[in-house]
Amino acid sequence: MLEIVERCTTDRGEIQLQRRGQHYEIIYNGTFLMSTYNGESERLLVKAAFDRCDNVSSVLIGGLGVGFSLAESLLSSKVVKVDIVEIEEVIIKWNKEYLQIFSSSALDDPRTNIINTDLIKWIYSTENKYDVICLDIDNGPDWVVSNSNSNLYADHGIHELVRLLNPGGVISFWSANESSDFMGILKEVFETVEVILIPQKLGEPDYVYLGKSPTANLAERSIILP
């Protein structure tokens, strides 16, 4: 049985929290965005990046969701700080009020630093550096929840992400579908690119795209960008 828990309107449209039995779903402008049913791919987004990183101390997560990725990142005792950027204040609120059981109260961990702002604008202004960057703010490069988010998956957006990456660092992207065009962009930017398929019981698999070691030319260029 479906129960609408809360619904609100933001500058980006309508966002809704609903419950089915013991689980929750978040609907964004009428499109299913995330749920607490199965966090395997959201956790793998982080785990796969950690496994490929030389040293993980500082982490940036784009998109709080229901907290699965944040919870996974905090499992490592090597992690000193996790910055998590979430544009919707209400999603932060729901994580504190309804969803904390699914993330083991990850928001209460002293290593967690919530930044309530637009990730796209924030990456162009921050000077922070990270060992791992994990991004899950859309349903994928070809299925964004906001048109402005397309910038994140374009050359200039990835270029700015590289600027925030420490040497030996890794960037991972979550996607609900395959994107050969995005894979092509990553191959132009990183020396090592991988894609991991996560089968689902119903429907198409989820995908995690990973990039490590930006090419020398891009790394040099990123230093001089404003």
C-alpha positions as CSV (number, residue, x, y, z in Angstrom):
1,M,0.0,0.0,0.0
2,L,1.3,3.4,-1.0
3,E,1.4,6.2,1.6
4,I,2.5,9.8,0.7
5,V,4.5,10.9,3.7
6,E,5.4,14.4,2.6
7,R,5.3,16.5,-0.6
8,C,6.8,19.9,-1.2
9,T,7.6,22.3,-4.0
10,T,11.1,23.8,-4.5
11,D,12.6,26.1,-7.1
12,R,13.3,23.0,-9.2
13,G,9.8,21.5,-9.0
14,E,7.9,19.0,-6.8
15,I,9.6,16.4,-4.6
16,Q,7.7,13.7,-2.7
17,L,8.5,11.1,-0.1
18,Q,6.3,8.1,-0.1
19,R,6.3,4.8,1.8
20,R,5.5,1.2,0.7
21,G,5.4,-1.1,3.6
22,Q,8.6,-0.5,5.5
23,H,10.4,1.2,2.7
24,Y,10.6,4.7,1.3
25,E,10.7,6.2,-2.2
26,I,11.6,9.7,-3.4
27,I,9.8,11.0,-6.5
28,Y,11.2,14.1,-8.2
29,N,8.8,16.0,-10.6
30,G,6.9,12.8,-11.1
31,T,10.0,10.7,-11.9
32,F,11.2,7.9,-9.6
33,L,14.5,9.0,-8.2
34,M,15.6,6.6,-5.4
35,S,14.4,4.2,-2.7
36,T,15.4,2.3,0.3
37,Y,14.7,-1.2,-1.2
38,N,18.1,-2.0,-2.4
39,G,21.2,0.1,-2.0
40,E,23.7,-2.2,-3.7
41,S,24.6,0.0,-6.6
42,E,24.7,3.2,-4.5
43,R,27.1,1.5,-2.1
44,L,29.2,0.1,-5.0
45,L,29.5,3.6,-6.4
46,V,31.7,4.3,-3.3
47,K,33.3,0.9,-2.7
48,A,34.5,0.5,-6.3
49,A,36.1,4.0,-6.1
50,F,37.7,3.2,-2.8
51,D,39.1,-0.1,-4.1
52,R,40.8,1.7,-7.0
53,C,42.2,4.7,-5.0
54,D,45.8,4.7,-3.7
55,N,44.8,6.4,-0.4
56,V,41.4,7.4,0.8
57,S,41.2,10.1,3.4
58,S,38.9,12.9,1.9
59,V,35.7,12.1,0.1
60,L,33.2,14.2,-1.8
61,I,29.7,12.8,-2.5
62,G,27.3,14.6,-4.8
63,G,23.7,13.8,-3.8
64,L,22.6,12.5,-0.4
65,G,19.7,10.3,-1.7
66,V,18.6,8.0,1.1
67,G,22.1,7.9,2.6
68,F,23.5,4.6,1.3
69,S,26.6,6.1,-0.4
70,L,27.4,8.2,2.6
71,A,27.0,5.2,5.0
72,E,29.3,3.1,2.8
73,S,32.0,5.8,2.8
74,L,32.0,6.0,6.6
75,L,32.7,2.2,6.9
76,S,36.4,3.0,6.2
77,S,38.5,3.9,9.2
78,K,40.9,5.7,6.9
79,V,38.3,8.3,5.9
80,V,38.8,11.5,7.8
81,K,36.1,13.7,6.2
82,V,33.2,13.3,3.9
83,D,31.7,16.4,2.3
84,I,28.2,15.6,0.9
85,V,26.6,18.2,-1.3
86,E,22.8,18.1,-1.5
87,I,20.7,20.8,-3.2
88,E,17.4,19.9,-1.6
89,E,17.0,20.9,2.1
90,V,14.0,18.6,2.4
91,I,16.0,15.5,1.4
92,I,18.4,16.3,4.3
93,K,15.4,16.7,6.6
94,W,13.9,13.4,5.5
95,N,17.3,11.7,6.1
96,K,17.3,12.9,9.6
97,E,13.6,12.2,10.3
98,Y,12.7,9.0,8.3
99,L,15.7,7.5,6.6
100,Q,18.4,7.4,9.2
101,I,17.7,3.8,10.0
102,F,18.8,2.8,6.5
103,S,22.1,4.8,6.6
104,S,23.0,3.8,10.2
105,S,22.5,7.5,11.2
106,A,25.4,8.5,8.9
107,L,24.5,12.2,9.2
108,D,25.4,12.0,12.9
109,D,28.9,10.8,12.2
110,P,31.4,13.6,13.1
111,R,33.2,13.0,9.8
112,T,30.1,14.0,7.8
113,N,29.9,17.5,6.5
114,I,26.6,18.4,4.8
115,I,26.7,21.2,2.3
116,N,23.2,22.3,1.3
117,T,23.8,23.9,-2.2
118,D,23.8,23.3,-5.9
119,L,26.7,20.9,-6.7
120,I,27.1,22.3,-10.2
121,K,27.8,25.8,-9.0
122,W,29.8,24.6,-6.0
123,I,32.4,22.7,-7.9
124,Y,33.3,25.8,-9.8
125,S,34.0,27.8,-6.6
126,T,35.5,25.5,-4.1
127,E,39.2,24.9,-3.6
128,N,38.8,21.7,-1.6
129,K,40.7,18.6,-2.7
130,Y,39.5,15.0,-2.5
131,D,40.9,11.5,-2.9
132,V,37.5,10.1,-4.1
133,I,34.6,11.9,-5.7
134,C,31.3,10.0,-6.0
135,L,28.4,11.5,-8.0
136,D,24.8,10.4,-7.8
137,I,22.6,13.5,-8.4
138,D,20.7,12.2,-11.4
139,N,19.5,9.0,-13.0
140,G,22.6,9.2,-15.2
141,P,24.4,11.3,-17.8
142,D,21.5,10.9,-20.3
143,W,18.7,11.1,-17.7
144,V,19.2,14.3,-15.6
145,V,16.6,15.5,-13.1
146,S,17.4,19.1,-14.0
147,N,18.6,20.5,-17.3
148,S,21.5,22.4,-15.7
149,N,22.9,19.1,-14.4
150,S,23.9,18.2,-17.9
151,N,26.9,20.4,-17.4
152,L,28.3,17.9,-14.9
153,Y,28.7,15.2,-17.6
154,A,30.2,17.5,-20.3
155,D,33.9,18.1,-20.8
156,H,34.0,21.3,-18.9
157,G,32.1,19.8,-15.9
158,I,34.4,16.8,-15.7
159,H,37.4,19.2,-16.1
160,E,36.3,21.0,-13.0
161,L,35.9,17.8,-11.1
162,V,39.5,16.8,-12.0
163,R,40.6,20.1,-10.5
164,L,39.3,18.9,-7.1
165,L,41.0,15.5,-7.4
166,N,44.2,14.7,-5.5
167,P,46.9,12.7,-7.4
168,G,45.9,9.0,-7.6
169,G,42.3,9.9,-6.9
170,V,39.2,8.3,-8.4
171,I,35.9,9.7,-9.7
172,S,32.8,7.5,-9.9
173,F,29.4,8.3,-11.5
174,W,26.1,6.4,-10.9
175,S,23.7,5.8,-13.9
176,A,20.5,4.0,-14.4
177,N,21.3,3.2,-18.0
178,E,24.3,2.7,-20.3
179,S,25.8,5.8,-22.0
180,S,28.4,5.2,-24.7
181,D,28.8,8.9,-25.3
182,F,29.7,9.5,-21.7
183,M,32.1,6.6,-21.7
184,G,33.8,8.3,-24.7
185,I,34.1,11.6,-22.8
186,L,35.7,9.8,-19.8
187,K,38.2,8.0,-22.1
188,E,39.4,11.4,-23.4
189,V,39.9,12.6,-19.8
190,F,41.3,9.7,-17.8
191,E,44.0,7.2,-18.4
192,T,42.0,4.4,-16.8
193,V,38.2,4.1,-17.3
194,E,35.9,1.3,-16.2
195,V,32.2,0.6,-16.2
196,I,30.5,-1.8,-13.8
197,L,27.1,-3.4,-14.4
198,I,24.9,-4.2,-11.4
199,P,22.1,-6.5,-12.4
200,Q,18.6,-5.8,-11.0
201,K,15.8,-8.2,-10.3
202,L,13.5,-6.2,-12.4
203,G,14.4,-4.1,-15.4
204,E,17.8,-3.0,-16.7
205,P,21.0,-3.1,-14.7
206,D,22.5,0.0,-12.9
207,Y,25.9,1.3,-14.0
208,V,28.9,2.7,-12.2
209,Y,31.4,4.6,-14.3
210,L,34.9,5.1,-12.9
211,G,37.8,7.3,-14.0
212,K,41.3,7.4,-12.5
213,S,44.5,9.3,-13.3
214,P,43.5,12.2,-15.6
215,T,45.6,12.6,-18.6
216,A,48.7,14.8,-18.2
217,N,47.4,17.6,-20.5
218,L,44.1,17.8,-18.7
219,A,45.8,17.8,-15.2
220,E,48.0,20.7,-16.3
221,R,45.2,22.7,-17.8
222,S,43.0,22.3,-14.7
223,I,45.5,24.2,-12.6
224,I,45.0,27.4,-14.5
225,L,41.2,27.4,-14.7
226,P,39.4,30.1,-12.6
